Amino acid sequence: MKKDTSWGKVADRYDEVVSDADSYQKKIILPNILRLVLPRNGLRVLDLACGQGFFSHEIAKAGAEVVGVDISPELVAKAKKGQGNFLSAVATNLSVLGDRKFDVAICVLAIQNIEDISKTFKEVARVLEKNGKFIIVLNHPAFRVPKKSSWGFDDSAKVEYRRVDEYLSESRAEIDMNPAAEGKGEKTISFHRPLQVYSKTLANASFSISRIEEWTSHKQSEKGPRQIAENKARKEIPLFMCLECVKISLNSI
């Protein structure tokens, strides 16, 4: 039996985290998403695994026609309070969209919670126009491997570094949705895949990767003996990876 990876059970807390003025979503991801999507009147955008609609609302404000889809009815209910059209559905079956076609699809910080990415990518390709764009933002798979990567500090060299114990092996890990609950809160499953798995699976779904971007943290450490090293590590080791893909053919769908 597959684990439910919906974030609906922590909808209220997740909404607070994403909407925080200093969140990664607001400070790093949103400006880059708007730059890549270029929302405008008449542009049709699908927000896959849209959550509470944070990115959908901002794209819709810029004039685009946005449809957001999420597995969680709780998050969809929150999304409906803002601009856009929102539906509850799983990423592997977008029949709820009917015959709609989109110019751009986005999936932000959700692909690592989706087990069957092959079906998901093929469904996205099905609802995209030819040459449509698919923009995926994910935790950087080379540096953020759930339960198998961590920060370390070399006292002799005064260097903050990232330890990665496994990368090429696909894996799944149970993750606390609310770490502050100290193991007593709701949990979800996060799936790790190396970059080549994304590349091959996207190609099999008729996508070509046209751009790869790596985004770093905007945060700064407080004054202390490790401040310089920590700040340097933040600028050298990216938190997020963005894959911009283009639908090139229907042959494999």
C-alpha positions as CSV (number, residue, x, y, z in Angstrom):
1,M,0.0,0.0,0.0
2,K,1.4,3.4,-1.0
3,K,2.0,6.0,1.6
4,D,-0.1,9.1,1.4
5,T,2.3,11.9,0.6
6,S,-0.3,14.7,0.7
7,W,0.5,17.7,3.0
8,G,-3.2,18.2,3.7
9,K,-2.9,17.1,7.3
10,V,-0.6,20.0,8.0
11,A,-2.3,22.5,5.7
12,D,-2.5,25.3,8.2
13,R,1.1,25.1,9.3
14,Y,2.4,24.7,5.7
15,D,0.4,27.8,4.7
16,E,2.1,29.8,7.5
17,V,5.6,28.6,6.5
18,V,5.2,29.3,2.8
19,S,3.6,32.7,3.4
20,D,6.3,33.9,5.8
21,A,8.0,37.1,4.6
22,D,11.4,35.4,4.8
23,S,10.5,32.0,3.4
24,Y,12.5,30.4,0.6
25,Q,9.3,30.3,-1.5
26,K,8.9,34.1,-1.3
27,K,12.5,35.2,-1.4
28,I,14.1,32.8,-3.8
29,I,11.7,30.7,-5.7
30,L,8.9,33.1,-6.5
31,P,11.1,35.8,-8.3
32,N,12.7,33.0,-10.4
33,I,9.4,31.4,-11.3
34,L,8.0,34.7,-12.5
35,R,11.1,35.3,-14.5
36,L,10.9,31.9,-16.2
37,V,7.1,31.7,-16.7
38,L,6.8,35.3,-17.9
39,P,3.0,35.4,-16.9
40,R,0.9,37.6,-19.1
41,N,-2.6,37.9,-20.5
42,G,-3.6,34.8,-22.4
43,L,-0.9,32.5,-21.1
44,R,-2.3,29.2,-19.8
45,V,-0.5,27.8,-16.8
46,L,-0.9,24.6,-14.9
47,D,0.4,24.5,-11.4
48,L,0.9,20.8,-10.6
49,A,0.8,20.0,-6.8
50,C,-0.1,23.6,-6.2
51,G,-0.6,23.3,-2.5
52,Q,-2.4,26.3,-1.1
53,G,-1.9,28.2,-4.4
54,F,1.0,30.5,-3.4
55,F,2.6,30.5,-6.8
56,S,-0.7,30.2,-8.7
57,H,-2.1,33.4,-7.1
58,E,1.0,35.4,-8.0
59,I,1.0,34.1,-11.6
60,A,-2.7,34.9,-11.9
61,K,-2.2,38.4,-10.6
62,A,0.2,39.0,-13.6
63,G,-2.6,38.2,-16.0
64,A,-2.1,34.5,-16.8
65,E,-4.9,31.9,-16.8
66,V,-4.0,29.5,-14.0
67,V,-5.3,26.1,-13.1
68,G,-3.9,24.5,-9.9
69,V,-4.1,20.8,-9.1
70,D,-3.3,19.2,-5.8
71,I,-4.0,15.8,-4.1
72,S,-5.0,17.5,-0.9
73,P,-8.6,18.8,-0.7
74,E,-7.6,20.8,2.4
75,L,-4.9,22.7,0.5
76,V,-7.2,23.1,-2.6
77,A,-9.8,24.7,-0.3
78,K,-7.2,27.3,0.8
79,A,-6.1,27.9,-2.8
80,K,-9.6,28.7,-3.8
81,K,-9.5,31.8,-1.6
82,G,-7.2,33.5,-4.2
83,Q,-7.1,34.0,-8.0
84,G,-7.1,31.0,-10.2
85,N,-9.1,27.8,-10.8
86,F,-8.2,24.9,-8.4
87,L,-9.0,21.2,-8.6
88,S,-8.2,18.1,-6.5
89,A,-6.5,15.3,-8.4
90,V,-3.4,13.1,-8.3
91,A,-0.4,14.0,-10.4
92,T,-0.5,10.7,-12.3
93,N,-4.1,11.2,-13.5
94,L,-5.0,14.7,-14.8
95,S,-8.3,13.6,-16.5
96,V,-10.0,16.2,-14.2
97,L,-8.6,18.8,-16.6
98,G,-10.6,17.4,-19.5
99,D,-9.4,18.6,-22.9
100,R,-7.6,21.7,-21.6
101,K,-4.2,22.5,-23.0
102,F,-1.5,24.6,-21.3
103,D,1.4,26.7,-22.5
104,V,3.4,26.2,-19.3
105,A,3.3,23.8,-16.4
106,I,5.1,24.2,-13.1
107,C,5.8,21.8,-10.2
108,V,7.4,23.5,-7.3
109,L,9.0,21.5,-4.4
110,A,6.6,18.6,-4.9
111,I,8.2,16.2,-7.3
112,Q,10.2,14.7,-4.4
113,N,6.8,13.7,-2.8
114,I,5.5,12.0,-6.0
115,E,6.4,8.3,-6.3
116,D,5.5,7.6,-10.0
117,I,7.3,10.4,-11.9
118,S,7.0,8.5,-15.2
119,K,3.2,8.7,-15.3
120,T,3.3,12.2,-13.9
121,F,5.6,13.5,-16.6
122,K,3.6,11.8,-19.3
123,E,0.4,13.3,-18.0
124,V,2.0,16.8,-18.0
125,A,3.2,16.2,-21.5
126,R,-0.4,15.2,-22.5
127,V,-1.9,18.4,-21.3
128,L,0.8,20.7,-22.7
129,E,0.8,22.2,-26.1
130,K,3.7,21.2,-28.4
131,N,6.8,23.3,-27.4
132,G,5.1,24.0,-24.1
133,K,7.4,24.5,-21.1
134,F,7.5,22.4,-17.9
135,I,9.3,24.0,-15.0
136,I,10.3,21.8,-12.1
137,V,11.8,23.1,-8.9
138,L,13.1,20.5,-6.4
139,N,15.5,20.2,-3.5
140,H,18.9,19.8,-5.1
141,P,19.3,16.1,-5.6
142,A,23.1,16.2,-5.4
143,F,23.3,17.9,-2.0
144,R,20.0,17.2,-0.3
145,V,19.4,13.5,0.0
146,P,16.9,12.7,2.7
147,K,18.5,11.0,5.7
148,K,21.7,10.6,3.7
149,S,23.2,14.1,3.6
150,S,24.1,16.6,6.3
151,W,26.2,19.7,7.2
152,G,29.6,19.3,8.8
153,F,32.3,21.7,10.0
154,D,36.1,21.2,9.6
155,D,37.5,23.1,12.6
156,S,41.1,22.9,11.4
157,A,40.3,24.4,8.0
158,K,37.4,26.6,9.3
159,V,35.2,25.2,6.4
160,E,31.5,24.4,6.4
161,Y,30.9,21.4,4.1
162,R,28.1,19.2,2.9
163,R,28.4,15.5,3.5
164,V,26.6,13.2,1.1
165,D,26.6,9.5,1.9
166,E,24.6,8.3,-1.1
167,Y,23.7,9.9,-4.4
168,L,23.3,7.5,-7.3
169,S,20.9,5.1,-5.5
170,E,17.3,6.0,-5.6
171,S,15.8,6.0,-2.1
172,R,12.7,6.9,0.0
173,A,12.7,8.3,3.5
174,E,10.0,9.1,6.0
175,I,10.1,12.8,6.8
176,D,8.5,14.8,9.7
177,M,6.2,17.4,8.2
178,N,6.7,19.4,11.4
179,P,10.2,18.8,12.8
180,A,9.3,20.9,15.9
181,A,6.9,18.2,17.0
182,E,10.0,16.0,17.7
183,G,8.7,12.8,16.1
184,K,5.1,13.2,17.3
185,G,3.7,14.9,14.2
186,E,2.5,13.8,10.8
187,K,4.9,12.2,8.4
188,T,5.3,12.0,4.6
189,I,7.6,10.1,2.2
190,S,10.3,11.9,0.3
191,F,11.8,10.2,-2.8
192,H,15.4,10.8,-3.8
193,R,16.5,10.3,-7.4
194,P,19.8,11.3,-9.0
195,L,19.7,13.8,-11.8
196,Q,20.1,11.2,-14.5
197,V,16.8,9.6,-13.5
198,Y,15.0,12.8,-14.0
199,S,16.8,13.4,-17.3
200,K,15.9,9.9,-18.7
201,T,12.3,9.9,-17.4
202,L,11.7,13.3,-18.8
203,A,13.1,12.2,-22.2
204,N,10.8,9.2,-22.2
205,A,7.9,11.6,-21.7
206,S,8.9,13.7,-24.7
207,F,10.7,16.4,-22.8
208,S,14.0,18.0,-23.5
209,I,15.8,19.8,-20.7
210,S,16.5,23.3,-22.0
211,R,17.9,24.9,-18.9
212,I,19.3,23.9,-15.5
213,E,19.6,26.5,-12.7
214,E,20.8,26.1,-9.2
215,W,19.6,28.5,-6.5
216,T,21.3,29.3,-3.2
217,S,20.0,30.5,0.1
218,H,19.4,34.2,0.8
219,K,19.8,33.7,4.6
220,Q,22.8,35.0,6.6
221,S,24.3,33.6,9.8
222,E,24.5,35.6,13.0
223,K,27.9,36.8,14.2
224,G,30.1,34.1,15.6
225,P,33.2,32.0,14.9
226,R,31.5,30.1,12.0
227,Q,29.7,33.0,10.4
228,I,32.0,33.5,7.5
229,A,32.3,29.8,6.7
230,E,28.5,29.2,7.0
231,N,27.7,32.2,4.7
232,K,30.3,31.0,2.1
233,A,28.8,27.5,2.2
234,R,25.3,28.9,1.5
235,K,26.6,30.6,-1.6
236,E,28.6,27.6,-2.9
237,I,26.2,24.7,-2.2
238,P,22.7,25.3,-3.7
239,L,19.5,24.4,-2.0
240,F,17.4,24.1,-5.1
241,M,17.6,22.9,-8.7
242,C,15.3,24.2,-11.4
243,L,14.8,22.2,-14.6
244,E,13.2,24.0,-17.5
245,C,11.9,21.4,-20.0
246,V,10.3,21.7,-23.4
247,K,7.8,19.3,-24.9
248,I,9.3,18.2,-28.2
249,S,7.2,15.3,-29.5
250,L,4.3,13.0,-28.8
251,N,6.0,9.8,-30.0
252,S,6.4,8.2,-26.6
253,I,3.1,9.1,-25.1
